[in-house]
Amino acid sequence: MKTWLSGAVSKRLVLGGGAKTAHELEVEIERLRDRLAANEAERKELEAALRNLVSRRSAAAANYSPPVIADAPGVTAASPTAEKIALFRGLFAGRADVFPVRWENRKAAKSGYAPACANGVSPA
């Protein structure tokens, strides 16, 4: 018997659900109708909650403005130290758990700064 019902429900239906009399069948039918009504009510409630969340997301996206970093495109290696520090501080504003770690690669003659890792291992 092919069924789209869950295993427990289909087994009860195949086995007759233990119902032998017409009255027991009517009780089982009513019980299933009640479950369907409860599922339908829950579906409507979930759809309303989903619509609410989608509209709130749309409103939040409309009100979002990306953080402004102080003249980020104008900061270069030749920029004054104060501008570089302002840029770096702007990148990590509001993040007390993130701080810079200087790294050096002497073989490649390169150095720079990277966010500190939670495990204490620095990059490079």
GIMO-V673271 format. One line per field, one symbol per residue. ss: DSSP state (@ for helix, = for strand, . for the rest). phi: phi as a letter, one per 30 degrees, with the letter a starting at -180 (. if undefined). psi: psi as a letter, one per 30 degrees, with the letter a starting at -180 (. if undefined). A space follows every 10 residues. Layout:
ss: ???
phi: ???
psi: ???
This chain:
ss: ......@@@@ @@@@.@@@.. .@@@@@@@@@ @@@@@@@@@@ @@@@@@@@@@ @@@@@@@@@@ @@@....... .@@@...... @@@@@@@@@@ @........= =====....= =====..... ....
phi: .dbcddeddd dddddiiidc cddddddddd dddddddddd dddddddddd eddddddddd ddddbddcce hedddbdddd eddddddddd dcdicddcbd bdbbbddchb albbdddddi dddi
psi: jklglleeee eeeegggfkf leeeeeeeee eeeeeeeeee eeeeeeeeee eeeeeeeeee eefkkkkkkj heffkaffll eeeeeeeeee egkgiffklk kklkjeefhl laklkkkfgf kll.
